[in-house]
Amino acid sequence: MSKGKSGGSYRSAISGRYVTTAHGQRSPGTTVHEASGRSGSTGGSYRSASSGRFVTAAHGKRSPGTTTHEK
């Protein structure tokens, strides 16, 4: 798991696993940067790996390789 000085960690949109900071910075289209600290619950929504924005459930299900499902 990546726990550097970047203020958060990176998670792969494809596998859902944590990746190193170096990999996350090299692959911005398939990784999501997660802020450090406590986060509130998003209620099971989908987030785009490329833009970081929330997307509809239908889009998230159609694009599992470029979105992450947040529980």
Phi and psi in degrees as GROMACS dihedral restraints (atoms count N, CA, C in turn):
[ dihedral_restraints ]
;  ai    aj    ak    al  type     phi  dphi    fc
    3     4     5     6     1   -89.6    20    10
    4     5     6     7     1   116.0    20    10
    6     7     8     9     1  -134.0    20    10
    7     8     9    10     1    70.0    20    10
    9    10    11    12     1   -99.4    20    10
   10    11    12    13     1  -160.3    20    10
   12    13    14    15     1   -86.8    20    10
   13    14    15    16     1     8.2    20    10
   15    16    17    18     1   -75.3    20    10
   16    17    18    19     1    -9.6    20    10
   18    19    20    21     1    85.3    20    10
   19    20    21    22     1    25.2    20    10
   21    22    23    24     1   167.3    20    10
   22    23    24    25     1  -168.4    20    10
   24    25    26    27     1  -134.4    20    10
   25    26    27    28     1   166.9    20    10
   27    28    29    30     1  -112.2    20    10
   28    29    30    31     1   142.5    20    10
   30    31    32    33     1  -129.0    20    10
   31    32    33    34     1   137.3    20    10
   33    34    35    36     1   -72.5    20    10
   34    35    36    37     1   133.5    20    10
   36    37    38    39     1   -75.4    20    10
   37    38    39    40     1   -22.1    20    10
   39    40    41    42     1   -80.5    20    10
   40    41    42    43     1   -51.9    20    10
   42    43    44    45     1   -98.8    20    10
   43    44    45    46     1   -21.5    20    10
   45    46    47    48     1    82.9    20    10
   46    47    48    49     1    -0.3    20    10
   48    49    50    51     1   -87.7    20    10
   49    50    51    52     1   157.1    20    10
   51    52    53    54     1   -71.8    20    10
   52    53    54    55     1   143.1    20    10
   54    55    56    57     1  -125.5    20    10
   55    56    57    58     1   167.7    20    10
   57    58    59    60     1   -69.4    20    10
   58    59    60    61     1   159.3    20    10
   60    61    62    63     1   -60.4    20    10
   61    62    63    64     1   -40.6    20    10
   63    64    65    66     1   -61.2    20    10
   64    65    66    67     1   -43.7    20    10
   66    67    68    69     1   -66.5    20    10
   67    68    69    70     1   -41.5    20    10
   69    70    71    72     1   -61.6    20    10
   70    71    72    73     1   -38.9    20    10
   72    73    74    75     1   -74.1    20    10
   73    74    75    76     1   -30.7    20    10
   75    76    77    78     1   -76.6    20    10
   76    77    78    79     1   -24.6    20    10
   78    79    80    81     1  -125.2    20    10
   79    80    81    82     1    65.0    20    10
   81    82    83    84     1   -67.5    20    10
   82    83    84    85     1   -20.7    20    10
   84    85    86    87     1   -78.6    20    10
   85    86    87    88     1   -18.9    20    10
   87    88    89    90     1  -124.5    20    10
   88    89    90    91     1    13.2    20    10
   90    91    92    93     1  -130.1    20    10
   91    92    93    94     1   154.6    20    10
   93    94    95    96     1  -119.9    20    10
   94    95    96    97     1   131.2    20    10
   96    97    98    99     1   -88.5    20    10
   97    98    99   100     1   123.4    20    10
   99   100   101   102     1  -103.1    20    10
  100   101   102   103     1   133.4    20    10
  102   103   104   105     1   -67.6    20    10
  103   104   105   106     1   150.0    20    10
  105   106   107   108     1   -79.6    20    10
  106   107   108   109     1   162.8    20    10
  108   109   110   111     1    91.4    20    10
  109   110   111   112     1  -176.0    20    10
  111   112   113   114     1   -72.3    20    10
  112   113   114   115     1   137.7    20    10
  114   115   116   117     1  -117.6    20    10
  115   116   117   118     1   149.4    20    10
  117   118   119   120     1   -78.9    20    10
  118   119   120   121     1   162.8    20    10
  120   121   122   123     1   -73.2    20    10
  121   122   123   124     1   135.6    20    10
  123   124   125   126     1   -95.7    20    10
  124   125   126   127     1    -2.6    20    10
  126   127   128   129     1    75.9    20    10
  127   128   129   130     1    26.5    20    10
  129   130   131   132     1    78.1    20    10
  130   131   132   133     1    42.7    20    10
  132   133   134   135     1  -100.3    20    10
  133   134   135   136     1   171.4    20    10
  135   136   137   138     1  -106.7    20    10
  136   137   138   139     1   145.3    20    10
  138   139   140   141     1  -130.5    20    10
  139   140   141   142     1   137.6    20    10
  141   142   143   144     1   -73.6    20    10
  142   143   144   145     1   136.3    20    10
  144   145   146   147     1   -75.0    20    10
  145   146   147   148     1   -31.6    20    10
  147   148   149   150     1   -77.8    20    10
  148   149   150   151     1   -40.3    20    10
  150   151   152   153     1  -104.7    20    10
  151   152   153   154     1   -21.8    20    10
  153   154   155   156     1    81.6    20    10
  154   155   156   157     1     0.9    20    10
  156   157   158   159     1   -87.3    20    10
  157   158   159   160     1   156.8    20    10
  159   160   161   162     1   -72.0    20    10
  160   161   162   163     1   142.8    20    10
  162   163   164   165     1  -126.2    20    10
  163   164   165   166     1   167.0    20    10
  165   166   167   168     1   -68.8    20    10
  166   167   168   169     1   158.8    20    10
  168   169   170   171     1   -62.0    20    10
  169   170   171   172     1   -37.8    20    10
  171   172   173   174     1   -62.5    20    10
  172   173   174   175     1   -43.7    20    10
  174   175   176   177     1   -66.6    20    10
  175   176   177   178     1   -40.9    20    10
  177   178   179   180     1   -60.9    20    10
  178   179   180   181     1   -39.3    20    10
  180   181   182   183     1   -72.7    20    10
  181   182   183   184     1   -32.2    20    10
  183   184   185   186     1   -74.9    20    10
  184   185   186   187     1   -24.3    20    10
  186   187   188   189     1  -125.7    20    10
  187   188   189   190     1    64.7    20    10
  189   190   191   192     1   -67.9    20    10
  190   191   192   193     1   -20.4    20    10
  192   193   194   195     1   -82.2    20    10
  193   194   195   196     1   -16.6    20    10
  195   196   197   198     1  -123.8    20    10
  196   197   198   199     1    12.0    20    10
  198   199   200   201     1  -131.4    20    10
  199   200   201   202     1   156.5    20    10
  201   202   203   204     1  -119.4    20    10
  202   203   204   205     1   143.2    20    10
  204   205   206   207     1   -98.3    20    10
  205   206   207   208     1   117.3    20    10
  207   208   209   210     1   -98.4    20    10
  208   209   210   211     1   131.2    20    10
